[in-house]
Amino acid sequence: MCKQLANIILFHRKRSGLTQLQLAEMAGVGKNMVYELENGKQSVQLNNLLRILKVLNIELTFQGPLRDVFLKEYPDADC
């Protein structure tokens, strides 16, 4: 995981007034997971990352050269 994402998570958690433990409990993950994410751990389970981002109301947007073509072929895609 990039350090930029780690900083985004840390920033949003602090601005939300949450401790690492509170965020972990709300997301259904361990406190160590939040700590590791905020410190830029390189490998995390995607489902755990998505849980934390959901609690913080952070949306991921996937970009790529074929994104528009993909969305035309799969208009109901949730990404």
VENHUZI-V271951 format. One record per backbone hydrogen bond with DSSP energy under -1.0 kcal/mol. NH is the residue of the N-H (numbers start at 1). CO is the residue of the C=O. E is the energy in kcal/mol with one decimal. If there is no record, write none. Layout:
BEGIN
nh=NH co=CO e=E
nh=NH co=CO e=E
END
This chain:
BEGIN
nh=6 co=2 e=-1.6
nh=7 co=3 e=-2.5
nh=8 co=4 e=-2.1
nh=9 co=5 e=-2.4
nh=10 co=6 e=-2.4
nh=11 co=7 e=-2.7
nh=12 co=8 e=-2.5
nh=13 co=9 e=-2.5
nh=14 co=10 e=-2.5
nh=15 co=11 e=-2.7
nh=16 co=12 e=-1.6
nh=17 co=14 e=-1.4
nh=18 co=13 e=-2.2
nh=23 co=19 e=-2.4
nh=24 co=20 e=-2.5
nh=25 co=21 e=-2.6
nh=26 co=22 e=-2.4
nh=27 co=23 e=-2.1
nh=28 co=24 e=-1.2
nh=29 co=24 e=-2.4
nh=34 co=30 e=-1.2
nh=35 co=31 e=-2.2
nh=36 co=32 e=-3.0
nh=37 co=33 e=-2.5
nh=38 co=34 e=-2.5
nh=40 co=37 e=-1.7
nh=41 co=36 e=-2.6
nh=49 co=45 e=-2.0
nh=50 co=46 e=-2.8
nh=51 co=47 e=-1.8
nh=52 co=48 e=-1.9
nh=53 co=49 e=-2.6
nh=54 co=50 e=-2.2
nh=55 co=51 e=-1.9
nh=56 co=52 e=-1.9
nh=57 co=54 e=-1.1
nh=58 co=53 e=-3.0
nh=67 co=64 e=-1.6
nh=70 co=66 e=-2.8
nh=71 co=67 e=-2.6
nh=72 co=68 e=-1.6
nh=73 co=69 e=-2.0
nh=74 co=70 e=-2.5
nh=77 co=74 e=-2.1
END
